[in-house]
Amino acid sequence: MRMTEYGINVSNDLLTQLEEEQVVLFLGAGISKLAPSNLPDFIKLTKGICKEAGVLFQINCR
């Protein structure tokens, strides 16, 4: 996925995974981390979800 002069270019693989409900997107600019909301950032949120689900948290960089 990359930005182009026409907007965001999304890979076909990601679109297929979205259509098949095989992926969850977390989107945001981080502004919600500040008061008064104090919401968790991506890593903290993902770690919490993994802990609740009993799944090992790991980051895979390709």
TIDO-256304 format. One record per atom (N, C-alpha, C, O): residue in three letters; residue number from 1; x negated, y, z; atom name. Coordinates in pm, 1 decimal, padded with zeros to 6 digits, m for minus. Example, Ala and Ser with C-alpha at 12.3 -4.5 7.8 and 13.67 -1.06 7.14 Angstrom:
+------+-----+----------+----------+----------+------+
! type ! seq !       px !       py !       pz ! atom !
+------+-----+----------+----------+----------+------+
!  ALA !   1 ! m01319.0 ! m00569.0 !  00780.0 !    N !
!  ALA !   1 ! m01230.0 ! m00450.0 !  00780.0 !   CA !
!  ALA !   1 ! m01320.0 ! m00330.0 !  00780.0 !    C !
!  ALA !   1 ! m01423.6 ! m00331.9 !  00846.5 !    O !
!  SER !   2 ! m01285.0 ! m00225.0 !  00708.0 !    N !
!  SER !   2 ! m01367.0 ! m00106.0 !  00714.0 !   CA !
!  SER !   2 ! m01290.0 !  00003.0 !  00787.0 !    C !
!  SER !   2 ! m01340.9 !  00113.8 !  00803.9 !    O !
+------+-----+----------+----------+----------+------+
***
This chain:
+------+-----+----------+----------+----------+------+
! type ! seq !       px !       py !       pz ! atom !
+------+-----+----------+----------+----------+------+
!  MET !   1 ! m00084.5 ! m00115.7 !  00000.0 !    N !
!  MET !   1 !  00000.0 !  00000.0 !  00000.0 !   CA !
!  MET !   1 ! m00089.5 !  00122.6 !  00000.0 !    C !
!  MET !   1 ! m00188.6 !  00128.8 !  00072.9 !    O !
!  ARG !   2 ! m00053.7 !  00220.0 ! m00082.5 !    N !
!  ARG !   2 ! m00133.0 !  00341.3 ! m00084.5 !   CA !
!  ARG !   2 ! m00047.6 !  00459.0 ! m00128.7 !    C !
!  ARG !   2 !  00054.7 !  00442.3 ! m00195.0 !    O !
!  MET !   3 ! m00091.0 !  00576.7 ! m00091.2 !    N !
!  MET !   3 ! m00020.8 !  00697.8 ! m00133.0 !   CA !
!  MET !   3 ! m00064.2 !  00733.9 ! m00274.2 !    C !
!  MET !   3 ! m00182.4 !  00726.0 ! m00307.9 !    O !
!  THR !   4 !  00030.8 !  00773.1 ! m00355.2 !    N !
!  THR !   4 !  00002.3 !  00822.3 ! m00489.2 !   CA !
!  THR !   4 !  00068.0 !  00959.0 ! m00502.9 !    C !
!  THR !   4 !  00136.5 !  01005.3 ! m00411.7 !    O !
!  GLU !   5 !  00047.0 !  01021.5 ! m00614.9 !    N !
!  GLU !   5 !  00109.7 !  01151.6 ! m00635.9 !   CA !
!  GLU !   5 !  00262.1 !  01141.2 ! m00642.5 !    C !
!  GLU !   5 !  00331.6 !  01242.4 ! m00632.4 !    O !
!  TYR !   6 !  00315.1 !  01017.8 ! m00659.5 !    N !
!  TYR !   6 !  00459.4 !  00995.6 ! m00669.5 !   CA !
!  TYR !   6 !  00519.6 !  00942.6 ! m00539.1 !    C !
!  TYR !   6 !  00640.4 !  00919.6 ! m00532.2 !    O !
!  GLY !   7 !  00437.8 !  00923.1 ! m00436.6 !    N !
!  GLY !   7 !  00487.6 !  00872.2 ! m00308.8 !   CA !
!  GLY !   7 !  00406.3 !  00753.0 ! m00263.1 !    C !
!  GLY !   7 !  00286.9 !  00743.7 ! m00291.7 !    O !
!  ILE !   8 !  00470.5 !  00662.2 ! m00192.4 !    N !
!  ILE !   8 !  00402.8 !  00545.1 ! m00138.4 !   CA !
!  ILE !   8 !  00417.4 !  00428.2 ! m00234.9 !    C !
!  ILE !   8 !  00527.2 !  00398.7 ! m00282.0 !    O !
!  ASN !   9 !  00307.3 !  00362.9 ! m00263.3 !    N !
!  ASN !   9 !  00306.0 !  00244.7 ! m00347.7 !   CA !
!  ASN !   9 !  00305.9 !  00123.2 ! m00254.2 !    C !
!  ASN !   9 !  00207.8 !  00100.2 ! m00183.6 !    O !
!  VAL !  10 !  00414.4 !  00045.6 ! m00253.1 !    N !
!  VAL !  10 !  00428.5 ! m00069.1 ! m00164.4 !   CA !
!  VAL !  10 !  00407.2 ! m00196.5 ! m00244.8 !    C !
!  VAL !  10 !  00462.7 ! m00212.0 ! m00353.6 !    O !
!  SER !  11 !  00326.1 ! m00288.1 ! m00190.9 !    N !
!  SER !  11 !  00296.6 ! m00412.6 ! m00262.4 !   CA !
!  SER !  11 !  00421.0 ! m00499.2 ! m00276.2 !    C !
!  SER !  11 !  00510.3 ! m00494.7 ! m00191.6 !    O !
!  ASN !  12 !  00426.6 ! m00576.9 ! m00381.9 !    N !
!  ASN !  12 !  00538.5 ! m00668.9 ! m00404.1 !   CA !
!  ASN !  12 !  00547.4 ! m00773.1 ! m00293.7 !    C !
!  ASN !  12 !  00657.2 ! m00813.5 ! m00255.4 !    O !
!  ASP !  13 !  00432.3 ! m00817.4 ! m00241.6 !    N !
!  ASP !  13 !  00431.8 ! m00915.9 ! m00133.1 !   CA !
!  ASP !  13 !  00505.0 ! m00861.1 ! m00011.1 !    C !
!  ASP !  13 !  00585.3 ! m00931.8 !  00049.9 !    O !
!  LEU !  14 !  00478.2 ! m00736.7 !  00024.8 !    N !
!  LEU !  14 !  00543.9 ! m00676.7 !  00140.5 !   CA !
!  LEU !  14 !  00693.6 ! m00661.4 !  00115.4 !    C !
!  LEU !  14 !  00774.2 ! m00688.5 !  00204.4 !    O !
!  LEU !  15 !  00731.0 ! m00618.6 ! m00003.4 !    N !
!  LEU !  15 !  00872.9 ! m00604.8 ! m00035.7 !   CA !
!  LEU !  15 !  00944.6 ! m00739.0 ! m00027.1 !    C !
!  LEU !  15 !  01056.9 ! m00746.3 !  00022.9 !    O !
!  THR !  16 !  00880.5 ! m00844.9 ! m00075.2 !    N !
!  THR !  16 !  00938.7 ! m00979.0 ! m00067.4 !   CA !
!  THR !  16 !  00956.6 ! m01020.6 !  00078.0 !    C !
!  THR !  16 !  01061.1 ! m01074.0 !  00115.2 !    O !
!  GLN !  17 !  00854.4 ! m00996.2 !  00160.3 !    N !
!  GLN !  17 !  00863.4 ! m01031.4 !  00302.2 !   CA !
!  GLN !  17 !  00975.0 ! m00952.8 !  00371.4 !    C !
!  GLN !  17 !  01043.8 ! m01006.6 !  00458.1 !    O !
!  LEU !  18 !  00993.1 ! m00828.4 !  00334.3 !    N !
!  LEU !  18 !  01101.9 ! m00748.9 !  00391.0 !   CA !
!  LEU !  18 !  01237.1 ! m00807.1 !  00351.3 !    C !
!  LEU !  18 !  01326.2 ! m00820.2 !  00435.2 !    O !
!  GLU !  19 !  01252.6 ! m00841.7 !  00224.6 !    N !
!  GLU !  19 !  01378.3 ! m00899.3 !  00175.9 !   CA !
!  GLU !  19 !  01409.3 ! m01032.0 !  00243.3 !    C !
!  GLU !  19 !  01525.8 ! m01063.7 !  00267.2 !    O !
!  GLU !  20 !  01305.9 ! m01109.8 !  00274.1 !    N !
!  GLU !  20 !  01322.9 ! m01240.3 !  00336.8 !   CA !
!  GLU !  20 !  01321.4 ! m01232.6 !  00489.8 !    C !
!  GLU !  20 !  01320.8 ! m01335.1 !  00558.0 !    O !
!  GLU !  21 !  01320.7 ! m01109.2 !  00542.9 !    N !
!  GLU !  21 !  01320.4 ! m01083.7 !  00686.3 !   CA !
!  GLU !  21 !  01206.9 ! m01157.3 !  00757.4 !    C !
!  GLU !  21 !  01227.5 ! m01218.8 !  00862.0 !    O !
!  GLN !  22 !  01087.0 ! m01150.3 !  00699.5 !    N !
!  GLN !  22 !  00968.6 ! m01215.6 !  00754.7 !   CA !
!  GLN !  22 !  00869.8 ! m01116.3 !  00814.0 !    C !
!  GLN !  22 !  00759.0 ! m01154.2 !  00852.2 !    O !
!  VAL !  23 !  00908.7 ! m00990.3 !  00822.1 !    N !
!  VAL !  23 !  00816.4 ! m00888.2 !  00870.6 !   CA !
!  VAL !  23 !  00895.3 ! m00781.4 !  00946.3 !    C !
!  VAL !  23 !  01011.2 ! m00754.1 !  00915.0 !    O !
!  VAL !  24 !  00831.0 ! m00722.2 !  01045.3 !    N !
!  VAL !  24 !  00889.2 ! m00611.1 !  01119.8 !   CA !
!  VAL !  24 !  00796.3 ! m00492.0 !  01103.2 !    C !
!  VAL !  24 !  00675.3 ! m00504.3 !  01122.5 !    O !
!  LEU !  25 !  00851.0 ! m00378.9 !  01068.2 !    N !
!  LEU !  25 !  00770.5 ! m00258.2 !  01050.0 !   CA !
!  LEU !  25 !  00783.6 ! m00168.1 !  01172.3 !    C !
!  LEU !  25 !  00893.9 ! m00144.0 !  01221.5 !    O !
!  PHE !  26 !  00671.2 ! m00119.1 !  01220.2 !    N !
!  PHE !  26 !  00667.8 ! m00018.3 !  01325.7 !   CA !
!  PHE !  26 !  00614.0 !  00108.7 !  01261.7 !    C !
!  PHE !  26 !  00497.9 !  00113.6 !  01221.1 !    O !
!  LEU !  27 !  00697.3 !  00211.0 !  01252.5 !    N !
!  LEU !  27 !  00659.0 !  00333.3 !  01183.5 !   CA !
!  LEU !  27 !  00664.3 !  00451.4 !  01279.1 !    C !
!  LEU !  27 !  00749.2 !  00458.3 !  01368.0 !    O !
!  GLY !  28 !  00573.1 !  00542.6 !  01258.8 !    N !
!  GLY !  28 !  00575.1 !  00664.1 !  01339.8 !   CA !
!  GLY !  28 !  00442.6 !  00736.1 !  01334.0 !    C !
!  GLY !  28 !  00342.8 !  00683.3 !  01284.8 !    O !
!  ALA !  29 !  00443.4 !  00855.8 !  01384.3 !    N !
!  ALA !  29 !  00323.1 !  00938.3 !  01380.3 !   CA !
!  ALA !  29 !  00258.5 !  00952.4 !  01516.6 !    C !
!  ALA !  29 !  00161.0 !  01026.1 !  01531.3 !    O !
!  GLY !  30 !  00311.2 !  00882.7 !  01617.2 !    N !
!  GLY !  30 !  00253.9 !  00889.8 !  01750.1 !   CA !
!  GLY !  30 !  00309.2 !  01001.6 !  01836.3 !    C !
!  GLY !  30 !  00273.1 !  01012.4 !  01953.5 !    O !
!  ILE !  31 !  00394.9 !  01083.6 !  01781.7 !    N !
!  ILE !  31 !  00447.4 !  01197.3 !  01857.1 !   CA !
!  ILE !  31 !  00533.0 !  01151.4 !  01973.6 !    C !
!  ILE !  31 !  00543.8 !  01222.5 !  02073.5 !    O !
!  SER !  32 !  00594.4 !  01033.4 !  01963.1 !    N !
!  SER !  32 !  00683.5 !  00985.2 !  02069.0 !   CA !
!  SER !  32 !  00606.9 !  00940.0 !  02193.3 !    C !
!  SER !  32 !  00668.8 !  00911.2 !  02295.8 !    O !
!  LYS !  33 !  00474.0 !  00933.4 !  02186.5 !    N !
!  LYS !  33 !  00393.0 !  00895.8 !  02303.0 !   CA !
!  LYS !  33 !  00390.2 !  01006.9 !  02407.5 !    C !
!  LYS !  33 !  00364.9 !  00981.2 !  02525.2 !    O !
!  LEU !  34 !  00415.7 !  01127.8 !  02365.3 !    N !
!  LEU !  34 !  00407.1 !  01242.5 !  02455.2 !   CA !
!  LEU !  34 !  00533.1 !  01255.0 !  02540.9 !    C !
!  LEU !  34 !  00638.3 !  01200.8 !  02507.2 !    O !
!  ALA !  35 !  00520.6 !  01326.8 !  02651.3 !    N !
!  ALA !  35 !  00635.9 !  01355.6 !  02736.7 !   CA !
!  ALA !  35 !  00736.4 !  01436.7 !  02655.9 !    C !
!  ALA !  35 !  00693.8 !  01516.3 !  02572.3 !    O !
!  PRO !  36 !  00863.5 !  01422.0 !  02674.9 !    N !
!  PRO !  36 !  00925.4 !  01348.9 !  02784.6 !   CA !
!  PRO !  36 !  00951.7 !  01200.9 !  02755.7 !    C !
!  PRO !  36 !  00988.2 !  01127.7 !  02847.8 !    O !
!  SER !  37 !  00935.0 !  01154.7 !  02633.7 !    N !
!  SER !  37 !  00969.1 !  01015.3 !  02603.6 !   CA !
!  SER !  37 !  00866.5 !  00915.8 !  02658.3 !    C !
!  SER !  37 !  00903.6 !  00810.7 !  02710.5 !    O !
!  ASN !  38 !  00736.8 !  00949.1 !  02646.3 !    N !
!  ASN !  38 !  00628.9 !  00862.2 !  02694.8 !   CA !
!  ASN !  38 !  00640.5 !  00718.9 !  02643.9 !    C !
!  ASN !  38 !  00612.2 !  00624.4 !  02717.4 !    O !
!  LEU !  39 !  00681.3 !  00702.7 !  02520.5 !    N !
!  LEU !  39 !  00694.1 !  00568.7 !  02463.0 !   CA !
!  LEU !  39 !  00556.6 !  00510.2 !  02431.8 !    C !
!  LEU !  39 !  00461.7 !  00585.5 !  02410.1 !    O !
!  PRO !  40 !  00544.2 !  00377.7 !  02429.0 !    N !
!  PRO !  40 !  00414.1 !  00315.2 !  02403.1 !   CA !
!  PRO !  40 !  00370.8 !  00332.9 !  02257.6 !    C !
!  PRO !  40 !  00453.5 !  00347.8 !  02167.7 !    O !
!  ASP !  41 !  00238.1 !  00330.8 !  02236.7 !    N !
!  ASP !  41 !  00188.0 !  00331.8 !  02099.0 !   CA !
!  ASP !  41 !  00202.7 !  00191.3 !  02040.8 !    C !
!  ASP !  41 !  00251.1 !  00100.8 !  02108.7 !    O !
!  PHE !  42 !  00161.7 !  00173.1 !  01917.1 !    N !
!  PHE !  42 !  00179.4 !  00046.1 !  01846.6 !   CA !
!  PHE !  42 !  00115.8 ! m00070.8 !  01921.8 !    C !
!  PHE !  42 !  00179.4 ! m00174.5 !  01940.3 !    O !
!  ILE !  43 ! m00008.7 ! m00054.5 !  01965.0 !    N !
!  ILE !  43 ! m00079.7 ! m00164.6 !  02031.2 !   CA !
!  ILE !  43 ! m00010.7 ! m00202.9 !  02161.9 !    C !
!  ILE !  43 !  00013.2 ! m00320.9 !  02187.6 !    O !
!  LYS !  44 !  00021.2 ! m00103.1 !  02244.6 !    N !
!  LYS !  44 !  00085.4 ! m00131.7 !  02373.1 !   CA !
!  LYS !  44 !  00222.5 ! m00196.7 !  02352.0 !    C !
!  LYS !  44 !  00257.4 ! m00291.1 !  02423.0 !    O !
!  LEU !  45 !  00298.8 ! m00148.2 !  02257.3 !    N !
!  LEU !  45 !  00430.2 ! m00205.8 !  02227.4 !   CA !
!  LEU !  45 !  00417.0 ! m00349.5 !  02179.0 !    C !
!  LEU !  45 !  00490.6 ! m00437.5 !  02223.5 !    O !
!  THR !  46 !  00323.2 ! m00373.1 !  02087.9 !    N !
!  THR !  46 !  00303.2 ! m00506.8 !  02033.1 !   CA !
!  THR !  46 !  00256.5 ! m00604.3 !  02140.7 !    C !
!  THR !  46 !  00302.6 ! m00718.4 !  02145.1 !    O !
!  LYS !  47 !  00165.6 ! m00560.3 !  02227.3 !    N !
!  LYS !  47 !  00120.2 ! m00646.0 !  02337.0 !   CA !
!  LYS !  47 !  00236.8 ! m00684.1 !  02427.7 !    C !
!  LYS !  47 !  00247.9 ! m00799.2 !  02469.8 !    O !
!  GLY !  48 !  00322.6 ! m00588.9 !  02457.2 !    N !
!  GLY !  48 !  00438.9 ! m00615.6 !  02541.4 !   CA !
!  GLY !  48 !  00535.7 ! m00714.4 !  02478.1 !    C !
!  GLY !  48 !  00588.1 ! m00803.5 !  02545.0 !    O !
!  ILE !  49 !  00558.8 ! m00697.6 !  02348.4 !    N !
!  ILE !  49 !  00647.8 ! m00789.4 !  02276.2 !   CA !
!  ILE !  49 !  00588.9 ! m00929.6 !  02275.9 !    C !
!  ILE !  49 !  00659.7 ! m01027.3 !  02300.3 !    O !
!  CYS !  50 !  00460.6 ! m00939.4 !  02248.7 !    N !
!  CYS !  50 !  00393.9 ! m01070.3 !  02247.6 !   CA !
!  CYS !  50 !  00400.5 ! m01136.4 !  02385.5 !    C !
!  CYS !  50 !  00425.2 ! m01256.6 !  02396.0 !    O !
!  LYS !  51 !  00378.2 ! m01057.7 !  02491.0 !    N !
!  LYS !  51 !  00382.9 ! m01112.3 !  02626.8 !   CA !
!  LYS !  51 !  00522.1 ! m01167.2 !  02656.6 !    C !
!  LYS !  51 !  00535.3 ! m01277.9 !  02708.9 !    O !
!  GLU !  52 !  00626.3 ! m01090.3 !  02623.4 !    N !
!  GLU !  52 !  00764.3 ! m01133.9 !  02646.1 !   CA !
!  GLU !  52 !  00797.5 ! m01259.2 !  02565.4 !    C !
!  GLU !  52 !  00872.1 ! m01345.4 !  02612.0 !    O !
!  ALA !  53 !  00742.3 ! m01269.2 !  02444.7 !    N !
!  ALA !  53 !  00770.7 ! m01383.1 !  02356.3 !   CA !
!  ALA !  53 !  00680.4 ! m01503.0 !  02384.8 !    C !
!  ALA !  53 !  00700.6 ! m01610.7 !  02328.8 !    O !
!  GLY !  54 !  00580.7 ! m01484.4 !  02471.9 !    N !
!  GLY !  54 !  00487.7 ! m01593.0 !  02500.7 !   CA !
!  GLY !  54 !  00394.5 ! m01623.8 !  02385.1 !    C !
!  GLY !  54 !  00353.2 ! m01737.9 !  02364.5 !    O !
!  VAL !  55 !  00362.3 ! m01518.2 !  02309.3 !    N !
!  VAL !  55 !  00276.4 ! m01532.5 !  02191.3 !   CA !
!  VAL !  55 !  00144.1 ! m01461.3 !  02217.8 !    C !
!  VAL !  55 !  00142.6 ! m01352.3 !  02274.9 !    O !
!  LEU !  56 !  00034.0 ! m01522.1 !  02176.9 !    N !
!  LEU !  56 ! m00096.6 ! m01460.8 !  02191.8 !   CA !
!  LEU !  56 ! m00107.2 ! m01334.8 !  02106.6 !    C !
!  LEU !  56 ! m00078.5 ! m01338.1 !  01986.9 !    O !
!  PHE !  57 ! m00148.0 ! m01224.6 !  02167.2 !    N !
!  PHE !  57 ! m00169.4 ! m01101.4 !  02092.8 !   CA !
!  PHE !  57 ! m00306.8 ! m01105.0 !  02028.1 !    C !
!  PHE !  57 ! m00406.6 ! m01132.6 !  02094.7 !    O !
!  GLN !  58 ! m00311.9 ! m01077.5 !  01900.0 !    N !
!  GLN !  58 ! m00440.6 ! m01066.6 !  01831.1 !   CA !
!  GLN !  58 ! m00424.6 ! m00973.8 !  01712.3 !    C !
!  GLN !  58 ! m00316.9 ! m00963.1 !  01653.5 !    O !
!  ILE !  59 ! m00533.3 ! m00907.1 !  01678.1 !    N !
!  ILE !  59 ! m00534.5 ! m00816.1 !  01563.6 !   CA !
!  ILE !  59 ! m00611.2 ! m00882.9 !  01451.8 !    C !
!  ILE !  59 ! m00726.6 ! m00921.8 !  01469.5 !    O !
!  ASN !  60 ! m00547.5 ! m00896.3 !  01336.4 !    N !
!  ASN !  60 ! m00613.3 ! m00954.8 !  01218.5 !   CA !
!  ASN !  60 ! m00639.3 ! m00843.5 !  01118.5 !    C !
!  ASN !  60 ! m00545.5 ! m00782.5 !  01067.2 !    O !
!  CYS !  61 ! m00763.8 ! m00817.5 !  01091.1 !    N !
!  CYS !  61 ! m00799.9 ! m00715.8 !  00991.6 !   CA !
!  CYS !  61 ! m00845.0 ! m00788.8 !  00866.6 !    C !
!  CYS !  61 ! m00937.6 ! m00869.7 !  00870.9 !    O !
!  ARG !  62 ! m00779.7 ! m00760.2 !  00756.2 !    N !
!  ARG !  62 ! m00816.4 ! m00825.4 !  00631.3 !   CA !
!  ARG !  62 ! m00892.0 ! m00731.7 !  00543.5 !    C !
!  ARG !  62 ! m00931.7 ! m00769.0 !  00433.1 !    O !
+------+-----+----------+----------+----------+------+
***
